[in-house]
């Protein structure tokens, strides 16, 4: 990797550096976390009966974990972006 002597994450040959790849993967993880969170309510519907376990417990649990993945990955993306 040809750099100007600084570890700024820029590869002057035009390729991706590990820092850029980590930022991209962290952003993709945030998007996937959001998709996981909304899945039980949109494209992967849970059972329709309100008193069933899948409706009362599973869907909210998946939503919470999806939002948690989204928030943690978004924070990591922002921190990695600032360190660039």
C-alpha positions as a printed Julia matrix, in Angstrom:
84×3 Matrix{Float64}:
   0.0     0.0    0.0
   1.42    3.33  -1.01
   0.65    6.04   1.51
   2.0     9.47   2.26
   3.46    8.24   5.55
   0.25    8.68   7.52
  -2.07    5.9    8.58
  -5.17    7.66   7.3
  -6.8     4.57   5.79
  -6.44    5.78   2.23
  -4.93    3.39  -0.27
  -3.53    5.53  -3.05
  -3.56    2.6   -5.46
  -7.34    2.83  -5.54
  -8.12   -0.3   -3.5
  -9.93   -0.74  -0.22
  -8.08   -0.65   3.06
  -9.05   -2.65   6.12
 -10.45    0.5    7.75
 -12.74    1.15   4.79
 -13.83   -2.48   4.71
 -14.65   -2.37   8.44
 -16.75    0.77   7.93
 -18.64   -0.82   5.05
 -19.26   -4.08   6.92
 -20.38   -2.23  10.04
 -22.85   -0.19   7.98
 -24.19   -3.33   6.33
 -24.6    -4.95   9.75
 -26.64   -1.94  10.88
 -28.93   -2.27   7.86
 -29.31   -6.02   8.42
 -30.11   -5.42  12.09
 -32.89   -3.08  11.05
 -34.23   -5.66   8.61
 -34.16   -8.34  11.32
 -36.06   -6.05  13.67
 -38.9    -5.35  11.26
 -39.07   -8.86   9.78
 -41.79  -10.26  12.09
 -44.05   -7.33  11.26
 -43.51   -7.11   7.5
 -42.16   -9.85   5.24
 -41.89  -12.74   7.74
 -45.18  -12.39   9.58
 -45.74  -14.23  12.84
 -48.95  -16.07  13.55
 -52.08  -13.98  13.5
 -53.57  -15.04  16.82
 -52.75  -12.42  19.46
 -52.61  -14.9   22.34
 -50.02  -17.21  20.75
 -46.41  -17.32  21.99
 -45.0   -16.34  18.59
 -47.1   -13.17  18.57
 -46.68  -12.18  22.23
 -43.03  -13.11  22.86
 -41.09  -13.94  19.71
 -41.97  -10.91  17.59
 -41.14   -8.32  20.28
 -37.93  -10.17  21.17
 -36.78  -10.19  17.56
 -37.65   -6.49  17.3
 -35.62   -5.61  20.41
 -32.58   -7.6   19.29
 -32.79   -6.18  15.78
 -32.86   -2.63  17.14
 -29.98   -3.48  19.48
 -27.9    -4.8   16.57
 -28.79   -1.7   14.56
 -27.82    0.76  17.3
 -24.53   -0.96  18.2
 -23.51   -1.28  14.55
 -24.47    2.32  13.83
 -22.39    3.55  16.77
 -19.46    1.44  15.58
 -19.83    2.81  12.04
 -19.81    6.4   13.3
 -16.78    5.78  15.53
 -14.87    4.09  12.7
 -15.79    6.91  10.34
 -14.5     9.52  12.79
 -11.21    7.63  13.28
 -10.56    7.65   9.52
